[in-house]
């Protein structure tokens, strides 16, 4: 799939909320909370225009019961997709609009994603630096299969900064 990078769009928060409201009607009492994360959740940050969402549930295996429903509603059912304990649904086909990640309450990936989001929101200079890095990558890589792995080390390094910031702010 080709990399699509866009300037920040204020509509992203509305698109998140509309999808969150819709998912609550499908999953009824299964979802405890839904969070917007990733670059589209950071005001001012350039991003692939795909809304990343975390749905926190009490029991991850119960999400599997909704696979047929989600498929019938046009979502791609990707299962764990390389992350044990996750369930991933993708919406929009080749012009993806949403990635919906389900995690069981207490899964460490929840904190990792939300702390990174909050770090970028609280450090606009870091968000700007990250945006410039993504712009450089998109000049070099045309497809997400190359782009995503190329930014992995940078993101991991930024996540470590975010975790240190979070630990420091807890004191």
N, C-alpha and C positions, 0 to 999 in steps of 0.2 A: 504494500500500500504506500502511495506517495505521501511524503511529509507535507502537511499543511500547517503553516505557522501564521498566526494572526495577532494583530495588536489586541490589547485587552478590550473586551466588550462588556459593558455594564449589563447587557442582557443575560450574561452567563449566570448571574445569581438568580434571576427570575426563572431561567430554564432549569436550574437546579431545583428550585422550590416547586415548580410545576411537576417535575418528575418525582420528587420526594412525596408530594401529595398523592400522585397517581399510585406509586408503589405501596403506600400505606393502605390504599383501598384493595389492592391485590393480596398483600401479605397479612392483612388484618392485624391480629395481635402478636404476630411473630417478631416484628421489628420493634426494638427498644428505642433506637435513635438513628437518625440519618445525618451524616456530615458531608459537606462539600469540601473536597481537598484537591491537591494538585495545582497546577499553574492557573487554571481558570478560577480558582478560589482566592487568588492573590491580586488585589486591585493594582492595575498598572503593568502587570507582568504579561509579556508576550507568551502565547501558548498555542499548542495544537488545540483547535476549537472542539475539544471533546470534554464533556463534563464528567469529572471523576467523583464518584460518590461512594461513601462507606455506609452500609446498612449493618447495624449492630443487632445481633439476635441472641436469644438465650441458648438455642441449640442449632448448630450449623447444619446437622444432618436433616433437619426438618425443612430446610430451604429446597432440598432436592425434590420434595413433593410438588413444587411449583414449576418444575422444568417444562412440562407440557404446556401449561398455561402461558408461561413466558415465551415459549417458542411460538405459540399461536398468536401472540401479540406482536411478533416481529423481532424478538430479541434472539441473539445468538447465545446459546447455552454453552459456556466454555469450561464449566466445572472448576477444578482447582487451578488450572492453567499455570502450573509450575510452583504454586505456593500452597503447601499443605495447610488445610484448615480454612481455605478461602473457597468461595463460590463466586464466579465471575459471569456476568451477563453483559453483552455488548449490544447496543442499539444503533441502527442506522446503516448496517451493511458496509459497503465500500465508502460511504460518506458518513462514517460513524459520528454520532452525536453524544453518546453517553457510554461510560464504563461504570457498571454497578458492581462493587465489590462487597460481598457479604462476609462478615467475620463474626465469630462467636465472641460475646463479651469477655474481655480479659485477654484476647489475642494480642500479642506484642506488636503486630503490624498496625493495629489501630493507633496506638500512641506514636509510633514511628512516623506515620503519615501526618497525623494532626500536629505533632510538635514541629515537623518540618514546615508545614503550612503556616503555623503561628509565628515561627521564626522569620520566614520571608515577609509576612505581614508586618512584623515589628521592626524589620531591618530593610527598609526600602533600597538602600545602597546594595545590599546583597541580592535582592530581587532583581535590581537593574543589571548587576554583574552576571547573574544567571541568565537573564534575557539576552544579553550580548553574546554569551557563550552559545546559547541555542541558535542565535542568528548565524554565528560562525559555522556551526555544525550543518545547518540547513544549506549553506553554500557548498559544503563538501559532500553531503549525502542527500540523495533524492528520495530514498525509500526508508520507511520506518524500521525495516529489518536491519539497516545499517545505522541509522540515526540513534535509535534507542540504546543499543549497546555502546555506542560512542560516548554517550553522556552518562553512562552508569557510574564510572569512577568519580566523576565530578559531583554527581548527586550524592554518592556515598560519603564523600568528603564533606559536603554541605550538611548532610544529615548528622554527621559527627559534631560539627559546629553547633547545630540546632540542639542536639542532646546536651551538650555542655552548657549552652545558654539556658536550657530548661532546668537542668540540675541547679545551676547557679541561682536562677530566679526562685527556686523553691526554698532557699535559705532565708 
